[in-house]
C-alpha cells in the first residue's frame, strides 16, 4: 500500500487525506475512551490527544500534503 500512496497516479491526494483524517479521528476516540475508562488525569488525556494530532501532521508531511489547521 505504501507504494500505491507514493504513486499519485493510482491514488488521489484527496483520498489519502481522507484516509489519514479517518484514522486520526478513530485513534482520537479510542484514546478518549481509554482515558475515561482507565481514569487517567486530564493532563495525560490531553498529552495523548497532542501526540495523535502531531502524528497525523507528521504523516501528512511525509506524503507532501498541506497541513491541517483544524478548519
N, CA, C and O atoms as a DFTB+ gen file, in Angstrom:
284 C
 N C O
     1  1       0.826      -1.195       0.000
     2  2       0.000       0.000       0.000
     3  2       0.863       1.248       0.000
     4  3       0.468       2.276      -0.549
     5  1       2.043       1.167       0.614
     6  2       2.917       2.328       0.664
     7  2       3.303       2.770      -0.741
     8  3       3.344       3.967      -1.026
     9  1       3.586       1.814      -1.619
    10  2       3.936       2.157      -2.991
    11  2       2.766       2.780      -3.728
    12  3       2.954       3.670      -4.557
    13  1       1.556       2.315      -3.431
    14  2       0.383       2.890      -4.082
    15  2       0.187       4.342      -3.674
    16  3      -0.181       5.180      -4.497
    17  1       0.434       4.641      -2.393
    18  2       0.240       6.013      -1.924
    19  2       1.322       6.915      -2.490
    20  3       1.041       8.058      -2.853
    21  1       2.538       6.431      -2.572
    22  2       3.612       7.236      -3.148
    23  2       3.365       7.509      -4.633
    24  3       3.725       8.577      -5.127
    25  1       2.763       6.568      -5.344
    26  2       2.474       6.732      -6.752
    27  2       1.129       7.444      -6.889
    28  3       0.073       6.822      -6.771
    29  1       1.179       8.737      -7.135
    30  2      -0.034       9.551      -7.143
    31  2      -0.920       9.277      -8.355
    32  3      -2.038       9.786      -8.423
    33  1      -0.445       8.487      -9.308
    34  2      -1.285       8.175     -10.454
    35  2      -2.362       7.160     -10.087
    36  3      -3.412       7.117     -10.727
    37  1      -2.112       6.337      -9.058
    38  2      -3.101       5.332      -8.683
    39  2      -4.017       5.802      -7.556
    40  3      -5.160       5.354      -7.470
    41  1      -3.544       6.685      -6.703
    42  2      -4.346       7.168      -5.585
    43  2      -4.312       8.691      -5.578
    44  3      -3.238       9.290      -5.638
    45  1      -5.464       9.308      -5.507
    46  2      -5.538      10.769      -5.492
    47  2      -5.180      11.296      -4.118
    48  3      -5.364      10.610      -3.113
    49  1      -4.664      12.523      -4.077
    50  2      -4.294      13.137      -2.808
    51  2      -5.495      13.289      -1.891
    52  3      -5.369      13.142      -0.676
    53  1      -6.640      13.579      -2.451
    54  2      -7.839      13.722      -1.635
    55  2      -8.197      12.444      -0.903
    56  3      -8.658      12.485       0.238
    57  1      -7.990      11.317      -1.550
    58  2      -8.258      10.027      -0.915
    59  2      -7.270       9.768       0.220
    60  3      -7.647       9.247       1.270
    61  1      -6.020      10.130       0.010
    62  2      -5.004       9.964       1.046
    63  2      -5.347      10.828       2.250
    64  3      -5.292      10.366       3.390
    65  1      -5.704      12.089       1.995
    66  2      -6.066      12.994       3.087
    67  2      -7.257      12.457       3.864
    68  3      -7.287      12.532       5.093
    69  1      -8.232      11.918       3.155
    70  2      -9.428      11.381       3.805
    71  2      -9.082      10.188       4.693
    72  3      -9.584      10.077       5.812
    73  1      -8.225       9.297       4.197
    74  2      -7.823       8.131       4.978
    75  2      -7.054       8.537       6.227
    76  3      -7.272       7.978       7.302
    77  1      -6.158       9.502       6.090
    78  2      -5.396       9.987       7.246
    79  2      -6.340      10.590       8.276
    80  3      -6.195      10.344       9.473
    81  1      -7.302      11.374       7.817
    82  2      -8.243      12.007       8.736
    83  2      -9.112      10.974       9.450
    84  3      -9.365      11.104      10.648
    85  1      -9.568       9.956       8.734
    86  2     -10.385       8.907       9.344
    87  2      -9.587       8.157      10.402
    88  3     -10.099       7.888      11.489
    89  1      -8.353       7.821      10.097
    90  2      -7.515       7.098      11.062
    91  2      -7.249       7.959      12.292
    92  3      -7.314       7.468      13.419
    93  1      -6.951       9.240      12.082
    94  2      -6.672      10.134      13.214
    95  2      -7.893      10.285      14.114
    96  3      -7.767      10.238      15.338
    97  1      -9.072      10.467      13.525
    98  2     -10.290      10.590      14.332
    99  2     -10.582       9.289      15.078
   100  3     -11.006       9.318      16.234
   101  1     -10.359       8.161      14.431
   102  2     -10.566       6.882      15.095
   103  2      -9.647       6.716      16.295
   104  3     -10.088       6.302      17.368
   105  1      -8.368       7.039      16.115
   106  2      -7.425       6.968      17.228
   107  2      -7.808       7.935      18.346
   108  3      -7.667       7.619      19.527
   109  1      -8.289       9.104      17.964
   110  2      -8.722      10.096      18.954
   111  2      -9.836       9.538      19.832
   112  3      -9.752       9.617      21.058
   113  1     -10.873       8.979      19.226
   114  2     -11.996       8.469      20.005
   115  2     -11.606       7.235      20.823
   116  3     -12.089       7.057      21.941
   117  1     -10.750       6.396      20.282
   118  2     -10.272       5.245      21.043
   119  2      -9.483       5.722      22.263
   120  3      -9.661       5.202      23.364
   121  1      -8.612       6.712      22.063
   122  2      -7.818       7.233      23.174
   123  2      -8.705       7.878      24.242
   124  3      -8.486       7.667      25.435
   125  1      -9.695       8.655      23.830
   126  2     -10.593       9.287      24.798
   127  2     -11.311       8.207      25.607
   128  3     -11.448       8.338      26.824
   129  1     -11.766       7.153      24.953
   130  2     -12.427       6.061      25.653
   131  2     -11.500       5.387      26.655
   132  3     -11.903       5.102      27.783
   133  1     -10.270       5.132      26.251
   134  2      -9.303       4.512      27.161
   135  2      -9.024       5.427      28.347
   136  3      -8.971       4.974      29.490
   137  1      -8.848       6.714      28.072
   138  2      -8.538       7.668      29.145
   139  2      -9.669       7.735      30.167
   140  3      -9.412       7.772      31.371
   141  1     -10.923       7.752      29.702
   142  2     -12.053       7.804      30.628
   143  2     -12.206       6.503      31.399
   144  3     -12.408       6.523      32.614
   145  1     -12.113       5.377      30.711
   146  2     -12.295       4.094      31.382
   147  2     -11.176       3.788      32.372
   148  3     -11.420       3.168      33.407
   149  1      -9.963       4.211      32.069
   150  2      -8.835       3.956      32.954
   151  2      -8.732       4.993      34.063
   152  3      -7.957       4.823      35.004
   153  1      -9.504       6.060      33.958
   154  2      -9.468       7.104      34.980
   155  2      -8.184       7.913      34.967
   156  3      -7.700       8.336      36.017
   157  1      -7.632       8.127      33.783
   158  2      -6.398       8.905      33.682
   159  2      -6.678      10.372      33.953
   160  3      -7.804      10.842      33.788
   161  1      -5.649      11.088      34.368
   162  2      -5.822      12.517      34.639
   163  2      -6.015      13.284      33.327
   164  3      -5.724      12.778      32.243
   165  1      -6.508      14.504      33.453
   166  2      -6.744      15.325      32.269
   167  2      -5.448      15.609      31.507
   168  3      -5.443      15.660      30.277
   169  1      -4.361      15.791      32.240
   170  2      -3.077      16.069      31.597
   171  2      -2.615      14.927      30.713
   172  3      -2.147      15.152      29.597
   173  1      -2.742      13.719      31.198
   174  2      -2.347      12.541      30.404
   175  2      -3.269      12.403      29.197
   176  3      -2.817      12.077      28.099
   177  1      -4.551      12.649      29.399
   178  2      -5.502      12.578      28.286
   179  2      -5.165      13.585      27.194
   180  3      -5.175      13.253      26.009
   181  1      -4.868      14.818      27.598
   182  2      -4.515      15.848      26.617
   183  2      -3.176      15.571      25.950
   184  3      -2.984      15.893      24.777
   185  1      -2.262      14.981      26.685
   186  2      -0.972      14.615      26.101
   187  2      -1.166      13.591      24.988
   188  3      -0.541      13.687      23.932
   189  1      -2.030      12.618      25.227
   190  2      -2.323      11.622      24.195
   191  2      -2.959      12.247      22.967
   192  3      -2.622      11.889      21.838
   193  1      -3.879      13.184      23.182
   194  2      -4.516      13.878      22.056
   195  2      -3.474      14.668      21.268
   196  3      -3.515      14.696      20.038
   197  1      -2.548      15.305      21.965
   198  2      -1.483      16.050      21.288
   199  2      -0.588      15.154      20.462
   200  3      -0.188      15.515      19.356
   201  1      -0.274      13.994      20.992
   202  2       0.574      13.040      20.256
   203  2      -0.146      12.544      19.006
   204  3       0.464      12.416      17.944
   205  1      -1.438      12.267      19.131
   206  2      -2.215      11.826      17.964
   207  2      -2.256      12.927      16.907
   208  3      -2.113      12.655      15.715
   209  1      -2.450      14.165      17.345
   210  2      -2.507      15.302      16.414
   211  2      -1.172      15.490      15.693
   212  3      -1.133      15.644      14.472
   213  1      -0.087      15.475      16.455
   214  2       1.231      15.641      15.837
   215  2       1.575      14.474      14.919
   216  3       2.219      14.661      13.887
   217  1       1.148      13.277      15.291
   218  2       1.373      12.118      14.432
   219  2       0.647      12.254      13.104
   220  3       1.198      11.924      12.053
   221  1      -0.587      12.738      13.150
   222  2      -1.345      12.968      11.919
   223  2      -0.679      13.998      11.023
   224  3      -0.639      13.838       9.803
   225  1      -0.156      15.055      11.633
   226  2       0.529      16.084      10.855
   227  2       1.838      15.544      10.261
   228  3       2.213      15.905       9.145
   229  1       2.520      14.686      11.008
   230  2       3.763      14.091      10.504
   231  2       3.491      13.203       9.294
   232  3       4.258      13.204       8.331
   233  1       2.401      12.449       9.348
   234  2       2.038      11.600       8.205
   235  2       1.692      12.470       7.003
   236  3       2.089      12.164       5.878
   237  1       0.955      13.550       7.237
   238  2       0.617      14.467       6.131
   239  2       1.894      15.055       5.526
   240  3       1.999      15.187       4.307
   241  1       2.855      15.404       6.369
   242  2       4.114      15.957       5.889
   243  2       4.890      14.907       5.092
   244  3       5.512      15.238       4.082
   245  1       4.860      13.653       5.531
   246  2       5.563      12.571       4.846
   247  2       5.047      12.395       3.417
   248  3       5.826      12.129       2.502
   249  1       3.743      12.543       3.228
   250  2       3.150      12.383       1.898
   251  2       3.034      13.705       1.142
   252  3       2.319      13.784       0.142
   253  1       3.725      14.736       1.607
   254  2       3.760      16.048       0.954
   255  2       2.366      16.646       0.785
   256  3       2.050      17.201      -0.267
   257  1       1.543      16.534       1.808
   258  2       0.217      17.130       1.807
   259  2       0.244      18.407       2.629
   260  3       1.129      18.600       3.462
   261  1      -0.731      19.280       2.391
   262  2      -0.816      20.504       3.177
   263  2      -1.175      20.184       4.616
   264  3      -1.850      19.193       4.894
   265  1      -0.722      21.026       5.523
   266  2      -1.015      20.847       6.954
   267  2      -2.486      21.112       7.202
   268  3      -3.105      21.926       6.517
   269  1      -3.036      20.431       8.170
   270  2      -4.428      20.628       8.577
   271  2      -4.437      21.576       9.768
   272  3      -3.857      21.266      10.809
   273  1      -5.089      22.731       9.628
   274  2      -5.105      23.742      10.664
   275  2      -6.398      23.732      11.460
   276  3      -6.852      24.787      11.903
   277  1      -7.005      22.559      11.655
   278  2      -8.241      22.400      12.430
   279  2      -9.354      23.270      11.892
   280  3     -10.040      23.957      12.649
   281  1      -9.529      23.240      10.600
   282  2     -10.530      24.079       9.954
   283  2     -11.895      23.488       9.960
   284  3     -12.833      24.097       9.445
